[in-house]
Amino acid sequence: MKDTAPRLRPGAALIVLLSALVIAMSPLAEADSAGGDVPVAQTLGDRELTVVLRRVTGVPGPLHVDVITHTGTPAGTLSLAVTPTGVSTSASAGSASGPAADTAVVTFGSRPQSSSAVLDVTQAGPWELSLRDGRRTATIPFIVAKQLT
């Protein structure tokens, strides 16, 4: 009896296997979907910062934010605010509008350090974290995943 099943070339089988492995191991972009923290490199004027959004464990609930300064970053104060952005089909309509849901302030010196703040998020969905130094504003979009029981 003759075997008529299609066969993959050895090189093609390897490519399929590697592609499946890359897809399975790629990180998710959502802040809470994988249950991990999200670090973001952020420049704000002369400040080089690392902002870490910690996992939200329940909605409504706290969003823990760590702001890490680096060598050469001037001392100062940053105002943090979180605002729900809603669902949008256009990039311009996706920015935060309306009043902030919660605000906090972090202060740091001229030496590298980590400062923390806790902001309350009231619902699952897309949000925006704003960082203001008094003259400039930087925004970081993130998603708070719906909690499944």
ZIDANOR-V607754 format. One record per residue. RES is the residue in three letters. SS is DSSP state (a for helix, b for strand, c for the rest). NEAR is the number of other C-alpha atoms within 10 Angstrom. D_FIRST is the distance of its C-alpha to the first C-alpha in Angstrom with 2 decimals. Layout:
BEGIN
res=<RES/RES>
ss=<SS/SS>
near=<NEAR/NEAR>
d_first=<D_FIRST/D_FIRST>
END
This chain:
BEGIN
res=<MET/LYS/ASP/THR/ALA/PRO/ARG/LEU/ARG/PRO/GLY/ALA/ALA/LEU/ILE/VAL/LEU/LEU/SER/ALA/LEU/VAL/ILE/ALA/MET/SER/PRO/LEU/ALA/GLU/ALA/ASP/SER/ALA/GLY/GLY/ASP/VAL/PRO/VAL/ALA/GLN/THR/LEU/GLY/ASP/ARG/GLU/LEU/THR/VAL/VAL/LEU/ARG/ARG/VAL/THR/GLY/VAL/PRO/GLY/PRO/LEU/HIS/VAL/ASP/VAL/ILE/THR/HIS/THR/GLY/THR/PRO/ALA/GLY/THR/LEU/SER/LEU/ALA/VAL/THR/PRO/THR/GLY/VAL/SER/THR/SER/ALA/SER/ALA/GLY/SER/ALA/SER/GLY/PRO/ALA/ALA/ASP/THR/ALA/VAL/VAL/THR/PHE/GLY/SER/ARG/PRO/GLN/SER/SER/SER/ALA/VAL/LEU/ASP/VAL/THR/GLN/ALA/GLY/PRO/TRP/GLU/LEU/SER/LEU/ARG/ASP/GLY/ARG/ARG/THR/ALA/THR/ILE/PRO/PHE/ILE/VAL/ALA/LYS/GLN/LEU/THR>
ss=<c/c/c/c/c/c/c/c/c/a/a/a/a/a/a/a/a/a/a/a/a/a/a/a/a/c/c/c/c/c/c/c/c/c/c/c/c/b/b/b/b/b/b/b/c/c/b/b/b/b/b/b/b/c/c/c/c/c/c/c/b/b/b/b/b/b/b/b/b/c/c/c/c/c/c/b/b/b/b/b/b/b/b/b/c/c/c/c/c/c/c/a/a/a/c/c/c/c/c/c/c/b/b/b/b/b/b/b/c/c/c/c/c/b/b/b/b/b/b/b/b/c/c/c/b/b/b/b/b/b/b/b/c/c/c/c/b/b/b/b/b/b/b/b/c/c/c/c/c>
near=<3/4/5/6/6/6/8/10/8/8/8/11/12/12/11/11/10/12/11/11/11/10/9/9/8/8/9/11/11/17/21/22/16/12/13/14/17/17/15/13/10/16/11/16/13/9/17/17/20/17/21/17/21/19/20/25/15/17/16/13/14/17/20/16/23/19/23/17/22/15/12/12/19/17/14/13/15/18/15/24/20/25/23/26/19/15/12/11/7/8/7/8/12/17/18/20/12/8/10/15/14/15/16/16/15/17/13/18/12/13/13/15/13/16/14/15/15/17/18/19/21/16/15/18/15/21/23/22/21/19/24/16/15/10/7/9/14/15/17/14/18/20/18/23/21/15/13/5/3>
d_first=<0.00/3.82/6.65/9.32/12.01/15.26/16.63/20.34/22.05/23.89/27.22/26.35/25.30/28.66/30.58/29.18/30.05/33.52/34.25/33.55/35.79/38.59/38.60/38.69/41.56/43.70/47.15/48.37/51.45/53.03/55.94/55.07/51.46/50.17/53.26/54.55/57.59/57.64/59.65/60.88/62.75/65.67/68.48/71.68/74.39/75.17/73.23/69.80/68.42/65.39/65.16/63.01/62.19/61.55/59.16/60.69/60.07/61.51/62.75/65.66/66.20/67.10/65.51/66.50/66.95/67.69/69.27/69.13/71.47/71.03/73.45/75.72/75.42/78.90/80.29/80.43/79.40/76.35/76.21/72.85/71.94/68.88/68.37/65.59/64.21/62.40/59.37/59.57/57.51/59.60/60.42/64.18/64.29/62.39/65.37/67.55/70.28/73.02/74.61/72.92/71.75/73.14/74.79/75.60/77.28/76.34/78.84/78.16/80.18/79.78/77.70/73.94/73.36/71.39/73.00/71.52/72.00/70.76/70.24/69.41/66.49/66.77/63.39/59.76/58.67/59.61/62.80/64.74/66.71/69.72/71.56/75.07/77.52/80.38/79.63/75.84/73.02/69.38/66.79/63.52/61.20/59.22/57.49/58.43/55.40/55.81/55.96/53.42/54.29>
END
